[in-house]
């Protein structure tokens, strides 16, 4: 059986379902194909469940520190089963919301594996999507346009696959029935840092092994340094310029032995879990790319600035095309693709205005260039760094660690980048992202009236500090 659509989307993650909604709003008859669960990795295996666990870890830590606020609660106890139940209830609620949005938009949802076909009796051009519905049933979806939003999967070590028990990715960690007593996390990027922060707050002995010279290698250097200091202060052991001797990995029934090569020599760890957090690989196998002229580049689907592949009616968005592998980026790429195929006026994604966030404790967020990047691009930079310790709201909150760093171009006064580490950094960054979006000068960011007392005052003060005009420093 074959059905005709204006648009067929393969992949029901954040980018895929957002594109489906926008296509429906634009009057396109739309189908969405998802093999597993609507909402994809972000909703079920990444963003949402991990942040729910991070929130529980935060509350547990705050409960232990309650006496600092004049509140006596006794020794708090962690019910990890209830933590997991709360996480799942949030995921389920949001998943039902996505289903409701599909119904509201009259979007046809097919649960099954979608595969691109070449030219056939269904269409003279490649791109008909064959959907394996299971039990021998199959549906042919003929789309005037197609969007591939197949996402990505955790990258494993070269010779040590995930076993789901002792050698795990963050996806398996989300399903812990009980917390391990100890863990080694390979990779000090965003995911590794978030899990290190969460697990140490839950009372787990955490070791992070990073091959580079610092954790958070894509963050501003000052942010990376402060994050490392704060994690170590809370008990996370961090080794940089360190590597795993994969030949030494001994997987036991309930534990793992592994040797870590550090600058001081080899250290053997015997831990409950080994978490591998060394990046993600695009889900491009088994989706029928070989039946098309679509090119891959470094393992990712090659697209132009509007998401078009070599087959001009087939677009690709999100993690499967590489670039900034963030849920909000996938969403925006999906909206761009739909606008382009409907011939609306649309601008390509401007990576310079995309904010990125780290939901650890402390939180961190950034938009624009790091100081290192700005200098490498030959900008003459001016920098204002303002500590949260000088902000009244931070003292009230009991979270005075961290700072805001604003980087400006000395010649034009344009804001080049803003970097925040501290309480509510992931919420505060939106103001900075707006400043980048409207191409604001640091003077405008500084002279904007920030309400008092708020954490956002630190942004204005950091911008004013560039010209030595900060009030509280």
C-alpha positions as CSV (number, residue, x, y, z in Angstrom):
1,X,0.0,0.0,0.0
2,X,1.3,3.5,-0.8
3,X,0.4,6.9,0.6
4,X,1.3,10.3,-0.9
5,X,2.5,13.2,1.2
6,X,4.0,16.6,0.7
7,X,6.6,15.8,3.3
8,X,7.8,12.6,4.9
9,X,10.1,12.9,7.9
10,X,12.2,9.9,9.1
11,X,12.9,10.3,12.8
12,X,10.6,11.6,15.5
13,X,13.1,13.3,17.7
14,X,13.2,17.0,18.6
15,X,14.2,18.2,15.2
16,X,11.9,15.7,13.4
17,X,8.7,16.4,15.3
18,X,9.3,20.2,15.3
19,X,9.7,20.1,11.5
20,X,6.5,18.1,11.3
21,X,4.6,20.7,13.3
22,X,5.9,23.6,11.2
23,X,5.1,21.7,8.0
24,X,1.6,21.1,9.2
25,X,1.2,24.8,10.0
26,X,2.4,25.6,6.5
27,X,-0.4,23.4,5.0
28,X,1.7,20.4,4.0
29,X,0.3,16.9,4.3
30,X,2.9,15.4,6.6
31,X,4.0,12.0,7.7
32,X,6.4,11.2,10.5
33,X,8.2,7.8,10.8
34,X,9.7,6.8,14.2
35,X,11.1,3.4,14.9
36,X,11.1,3.7,18.7
37,X,9.5,6.5,20.7
38,X,8.3,10.0,19.7
39,X,10.6,12.6,21.2
40,X,13.7,10.7,20.3
41,X,17.0,10.7,22.2
42,X,16.5,14.1,23.8
43,X,13.2,13.2,25.5
44,X,13.9,9.5,26.3
45,X,17.6,9.0,26.5
46,X,19.3,12.4,26.9
47,X,18.2,16.0,27.7
48,X,15.1,15.5,29.7
49,X,15.7,12.4,31.8
50,X,19.3,13.4,32.6
51,X,18.2,16.9,33.8
52,X,15.5,15.3,35.9
53,X,18.2,13.2,37.6
54,X,20.4,16.3,38.0
55,X,17.6,18.1,39.7
56,X,17.1,15.3,42.2
57,X,20.9,15.4,42.8
58,X,20.7,19.1,43.4
59,X,17.9,18.8,45.9
60,X,19.7,16.1,47.7
61,X,22.8,18.2,47.9
62,X,20.8,21.2,49.1
63,X,19.1,19.1,51.7
64,X,22.5,18.2,53.1
65,X,23.4,21.9,53.2
66,X,20.1,23.0,54.7
67,X,21.6,24.0,58.0
68,X,23.5,26.8,56.2
69,X,20.2,28.4,55.6
70,X,19.0,28.0,59.2
71,X,16.9,25.0,58.4
72,X,17.2,21.8,60.4
73,X,16.0,18.7,58.5
74,X,18.2,15.9,59.9
75,X,20.3,13.6,57.8
76,X,18.5,13.3,54.3
77,X,18.0,9.9,52.8
78,X,18.0,9.2,49.1
79,X,15.3,7.0,47.6
80,X,16.7,6.3,44.2
81,X,13.7,4.3,43.1
82,X,11.6,7.4,43.7
83,X,14.1,9.5,41.8
84,X,13.8,7.2,38.8
85,X,10.0,7.2,39.1
86,X,9.9,11.0,39.1
87,X,12.2,11.1,36.1
88,X,10.0,8.7,34.1
89,X,6.8,10.5,35.0
90,X,8.3,13.7,33.5
91,X,9.4,11.9,30.4
92,X,6.0,10.2,30.0
93,X,4.1,13.5,30.5
94,X,6.2,15.2,27.8
95,X,5.9,12.2,25.5
96,X,2.1,12.4,25.7
97,X,2.4,16.1,24.9
98,X,4.2,15.3,21.7
99,X,1.6,12.7,20.8
100,X,-1.0,15.4,21.4
101,X,0.8,17.8,19.1
102,X,0.9,15.3,16.3
103,X,-2.8,14.7,16.6
104,X,-3.5,18.5,16.8
105,X,-1.4,19.0,13.6
106,X,-3.1,16.1,11.8
107,X,0.3,14.5,11.3
108,X,0.3,10.9,10.3
109,X,2.7,9.0,12.6
110,X,4.0,5.6,11.5
111,X,5.8,3.5,14.1
112,X,8.4,1.4,12.3
113,X,11.8,1.6,10.6
114,X,12.0,3.9,7.6
115,X,14.3,3.1,4.7
116,X,14.8,5.2,1.6
117,X,14.2,3.5,-1.7
118,X,15.7,4.3,-5.1
119,X,13.6,5.0,-8.2
120,X,10.8,2.5,-8.4
121,X,7.2,2.0,-9.5
122,X,6.2,4.3,-6.7
123,X,8.4,7.3,-7.8
124,X,10.8,8.1,-10.7
125,X,13.1,9.8,-8.1
126,X,14.8,8.3,-5.0
127,X,13.2,9.0,-1.7
128,X,10.1,6.9,-1.3
129,X,10.2,5.7,2.3
130,X,9.5,2.1,3.0
131,X,8.2,1.6,6.6
132,X,8.7,-1.8,8.2
133,X,5.7,-1.9,10.6
134,X,6.6,-5.3,12.0
135,X,4.8,-8.6,11.7
136,X,5.5,-8.6,8.0
137,X,3.6,-5.4,7.3
138,X,5.0,-2.6,5.2
139,X,3.9,0.8,4.1
140,X,5.2,2.9,1.2
141,X,5.2,6.7,1.8
142,X,5.8,8.8,-1.3
143,X,6.9,12.3,-0.3
144,X,7.4,15.3,-2.6
145,X,10.0,16.2,0.0
146,X,11.8,14.1,2.7
147,X,13.6,15.1,5.9
148,X,16.1,12.7,7.5
149,X,16.3,13.3,11.2
150,X,17.7,10.0,12.3
151,X,19.9,11.3,15.1
152,X,23.0,9.8,16.7
153,X,24.2,7.1,19.1
154,X,26.9,7.0,21.7
155,X,30.4,6.1,20.4
156,X,32.0,3.1,22.0
157,X,35.6,2.4,22.6
158,X,37.4,0.7,19.6
159,X,37.7,-2.7,21.2
160,X,35.4,-2.6,24.2
161,X,31.7,-2.6,23.3
162,X,28.9,-1.4,25.6
163,X,27.5,-4.4,27.5
164,X,24.8,-2.4,29.3
165,X,25.9,-3.5,32.7
166,X,29.5,-2.6,33.6
167,X,30.7,-0.8,30.4
168,X,28.0,1.7,29.7
169,X,27.0,4.9,27.9
170,X,25.0,7.7,29.4
171,X,21.9,6.0,27.9
172,X,22.3,2.9,30.1
173,X,23.2,5.0,33.1
174,X,19.7,6.6,32.9
175,X,18.3,3.2,33.7
176,X,20.2,2.5,36.8
177,X,18.1,0.6,39.3
178,X,20.6,1.4,42.0
179,X,23.5,3.8,42.2
180,X,27.0,2.4,41.8
181,X,29.5,3.0,44.6
182,X,32.2,4.0,42.1
183,X,32.6,4.9,38.4
184,X,35.2,5.9,35.9
185,X,34.0,8.3,33.2
186,X,36.0,8.4,30.0
187,X,35.6,11.8,28.5
188,X,35.4,15.2,30.1
189,X,33.1,16.8,27.7
190,X,29.6,18.1,28.4
191,X,28.0,14.7,29.0
192,X,30.9,13.5,31.1
193,X,30.9,16.6,33.3
194,X,27.1,16.5,33.8
195,X,27.2,12.9,34.9
196,X,30.2,13.5,37.2
197,X,28.4,16.4,38.9
198,X,25.2,14.4,39.3
199,X,26.8,11.2,40.6
200,X,29.1,12.9,43.1
201,X,26.1,14.7,44.5
202,X,24.4,11.3,44.9
203,X,27.4,10.1,46.8
204,X,29.2,8.1,44.1
205,X,33.0,8.0,44.0
206,X,33.7,9.6,40.6
207,X,36.8,9.7,38.4
208,X,36.9,11.5,35.1
209,X,39.6,10.7,32.5
210,X,40.1,13.3,29.8
211,X,42.6,12.9,26.9
212,X,42.9,16.6,26.3
213,X,44.7,19.2,28.4
214,X,41.4,20.3,30.1
215,X,37.8,19.3,30.6
216,X,35.1,21.0,28.5
217,X,37.6,21.5,25.6
218,X,35.1,23.5,23.5
219,X,34.3,25.9,26.4
220,X,36.1,29.1,27.2
221,X,39.4,28.3,29.0
222,X,38.3,30.3,32.1
223,X,35.0,28.4,32.3
224,X,36.8,25.0,32.0
225,X,39.3,26.0,34.7
226,X,36.5,27.0,37.1
227,X,34.4,23.9,36.4
228,X,37.4,21.7,37.1
229,X,38.1,23.5,40.4
230,X,34.4,23.3,41.5
231,X,34.1,19.6,40.7
232,X,37.4,18.7,42.4
233,X,36.2,20.7,45.4
234,X,33.2,18.4,45.7
235,X,35.3,15.2,45.4
236,X,35.5,14.4,41.7
237,X,38.9,13.1,40.7
238,X,39.9,14.5,37.3
239,X,42.9,13.4,35.2
240,X,43.7,15.4,32.1
241,X,46.2,14.5,29.4
242,X,45.3,11.0,30.4
243,X,44.2,7.9,28.4
244,X,42.7,4.5,29.0
245,X,44.8,1.5,28.3
246,X,42.1,-0.4,26.5
247,X,44.1,-3.6,26.6
248,X,44.0,-3.5,30.4
249,X,40.2,-3.4,30.6
250,X,39.0,-6.5,32.4
251,X,35.2,-6.8,32.5
252,X,33.9,-8.7,35.5
253,X,30.3,-9.7,36.3
254,X,29.7,-6.7,38.5
255,X,32.8,-4.6,38.1
256,X,35.5,-3.4,35.7
257,X,39.3,-3.1,36.0
258,X,41.1,-0.5,33.9
259,X,44.5,1.2,33.8
260,X,44.6,4.9,33.2
261,X,47.8,6.4,31.8
262,X,48.4,9.7,33.5
263,X,51.2,12.3,33.5
264,X,52.4,10.8,36.8
265,X,52.2,7.2,35.6
266,X,49.7,4.3,35.3
267,X,46.9,4.0,37.8
268,X,44.6,1.0,38.1
269,X,41.0,1.4,38.9
270,X,38.6,-1.3,40.1
271,X,35.1,0.2,39.8
272,X,31.5,-0.8,39.5
273,X,30.9,1.0,36.2
274,X,33.0,2.3,33.3
275,X,31.1,5.0,31.5
276,X,32.3,5.9,28.0
277,X,31.5,9.5,27.0
278,X,33.7,10.2,23.9
279,X,31.1,11.6,21.5
280,X,28.4,10.3,19.3
281,X,28.1,8.8,15.8
282,X,25.4,9.6,13.2
283,X,22.6,7.1,12.7
284,X,23.1,6.7,8.9
285,X,23.4,3.0,8.4
286,X,20.4,1.0,7.3
287,X,18.3,4.0,6.2
288,X,18.8,3.4,2.5
289,X,21.4,6.1,1.6
290,X,23.0,3.7,-0.8
291,X,19.8,3.9,-2.9
292,X,20.3,7.6,-3.4
293,X,23.1,10.0,-4.5
294,X,23.4,11.4,-1.0
295,X,27.0,11.9,0.1
296,X,28.5,11.3,3.5
297,X,31.3,13.5,4.9
298,X,33.3,12.2,7.9
299,X,30.4,9.8,8.7
300,X,27.7,12.5,8.5
301,X,25.1,13.3,5.9
302,X,26.4,16.2,3.7
303,X,24.0,19.1,3.3
304,X,24.0,22.7,2.2
305,X,23.2,25.7,4.4
306,X,19.4,24.9,4.1
307,X,19.7,21.2,4.9
308,X,19.5,20.0,1.3
309,X,21.4,16.8,0.4
310,X,22.7,16.0,-3.1
311,X,19.1,14.9,-3.8
312,X,17.5,18.3,-3.7
313,X,14.1,17.1,-2.4
314,X,15.7,15.2,0.5
315,X,16.9,17.2,3.5
316,X,18.7,16.2,6.6
317,X,18.8,17.8,10.0
318,X,20.1,17.3,13.6
319,X,22.8,15.0,14.8
320,X,22.9,13.0,11.6
321,X,24.5,16.0,9.8
322,X,27.1,16.7,12.6
323,X,27.9,20.3,13.5
324,X,26.3,21.5,16.7
325,X,24.7,18.4,18.1
326,X,22.1,20.2,20.3
327,X,18.4,19.6,20.5
328,X,17.5,23.3,19.9
329,X,19.8,23.4,16.9
330,X,18.1,20.3,15.4
331,X,14.7,22.1,15.9
332,X,16.0,25.2,14.2
333,X,17.5,23.2,11.3
334,X,14.1,21.5,10.9
335,X,12.3,24.9,10.7
336,X,14.8,26.1,8.2
337,X,14.4,23.0,6.0
338,X,10.6,23.4,6.0
339,X,10.8,27.1,5.2
340,X,13.2,26.4,2.3
341,X,11.1,23.7,0.7
342,X,8.0,25.9,0.9
343,X,10.0,28.7,-0.7
344,X,9.7,31.1,2.3
345,X,12.4,33.6,2.8
346,X,14.7,32.1,5.4
347,X,18.3,32.7,6.6
348,X,20.7,29.8,7.2
349,X,21.6,28.8,10.8
350,X,24.1,31.3,12.3
351,X,26.2,29.3,14.6
352,X,27.6,32.4,16.3
353,X,24.2,33.1,17.9
354,X,23.5,29.5,19.2
355,X,23.7,29.2,23.0
356,X,24.9,26.0,24.5
357,X,24.4,24.9,28.1
358,X,25.9,22.5,30.7
359,X,23.5,21.5,33.4
360,X,26.0,20.4,36.0
361,X,26.6,22.1,39.4
362,X,27.7,24.8,38.8
363,X,25.8,25.3,35.6
364,X,27.7,26.8,32.6
365,X,26.5,28.4,29.4
366,X,28.0,30.2,26.4
367,X,27.2,32.0,23.2
368,X,29.5,33.3,20.5
369,X,33.3,33.1,20.5
370,X,35.6,32.0,23.3
371,X,38.4,34.3,24.1
372,X,40.8,31.9,22.5
373,X,38.7,31.7,19.3
374,X,38.3,35.5,19.1
375,X,42.1,36.0,19.3
376,X,42.7,33.2,16.8
377,X,40.3,35.1,14.4
378,X,42.5,38.2,14.8
379,X,40.0,40.2,16.9
380,X,41.5,42.7,19.2
381,X,39.5,41.8,22.3
382,X,38.3,43.5,25.5
383,X,37.1,41.4,28.4
384,X,35.0,42.0,31.4
385,X,34.7,39.3,34.0
386,X,32.4,39.9,37.0
387,X,32.1,37.4,39.9
388,X,28.8,36.3,41.3
389,X,30.2,36.9,44.7
390,X,29.7,40.6,44.2
391,X,26.0,40.1,43.4
392,X,23.4,40.3,46.2
393,X,21.1,37.6,44.8
394,X,23.9,35.1,44.6
395,X,24.7,35.6,48.3
396,X,21.0,35.2,49.0
397,X,20.9,32.0,47.0
398,X,24.0,30.7,48.8
399,X,25.6,30.2,45.4
400,X,28.2,32.8,45.0
401,X,30.8,30.7,43.0
402,X,31.3,31.6,39.4
403,X,31.3,34.6,37.1
404,X,30.1,36.2,33.9
405,X,32.7,36.9,31.2
406,X,31.8,39.2,28.3
407,X,34.2,39.5,25.3
408,X,34.0,42.5,23.1
409,X,35.7,43.7,19.9
410,X,38.0,46.6,20.8
411,X,37.4,48.3,17.4
412,X,33.6,47.9,17.0
413,X,32.5,47.3,20.6
414,X,30.4,44.4,19.3
415,X,29.8,41.5,21.7
416,X,31.8,38.6,20.5
417,X,30.9,36.1,23.2
418,X,29.4,35.7,26.6
419,X,30.4,32.9,29.0
420,X,28.7,32.2,32.3
421,X,29.4,29.7,35.1
422,X,27.3,29.7,38.2
423,X,23.7,29.5,39.4
424,X,21.1,29.7,36.7
425,X,23.7,30.1,34.0
426,X,21.5,28.1,31.5
427,X,18.7,30.6,32.0
428,X,20.8,33.7,32.0
429,X,22.4,32.9,28.7
430,X,19.3,33.8,26.7
431,X,19.9,37.5,27.4
432,X,23.3,37.1,25.9
433,X,22.0,35.1,22.9
434,X,19.6,38.0,22.2
435,X,22.4,40.4,22.3
436,X,24.3,38.4,19.7
437,X,21.1,38.0,17.6
438,X,20.7,41.8,17.4
439,X,24.4,42.4,17.1
440,X,24.5,44.5,20.2
441,X,27.5,46.4,21.5
442,X,28.8,45.5,25.0
443,X,27.8,49.1,26.0
444,X,24.1,48.3,25.2
445,X,24.3,45.1,27.2
446,X,25.8,47.0,30.1
447,X,23.4,50.0,30.1
448,X,20.3,47.8,29.8
449,X,18.5,48.1,33.2
450,X,18.8,44.8,35.0
451,X,16.4,44.3,37.9
452,X,17.8,44.2,41.4
453,X,18.4,41.8,43.1
454,X,18.9,39.3,40.3
455,X,21.7,37.1,39.0
456,X,21.4,38.9,35.7
457,X,23.0,42.0,37.2
458,X,26.3,40.2,36.7
459,X,25.9,40.3,33.0
460,X,25.4,44.1,33.0
461,X,28.3,44.6,35.4
462,X,30.6,42.4,33.3
463,X,29.8,44.4,30.2
464,X,30.3,47.7,32.0
465,X,33.6,46.4,33.5
466,X,35.1,46.3,30.0
467,X,35.2,50.1,30.1
468,X,36.0,50.2,33.8
469,X,32.4,51.4,34.5
470,X,31.1,48.6,36.7
471,X,29.3,49.9,39.8
472,X,30.1,47.0,42.2
473,X,33.8,46.4,41.4
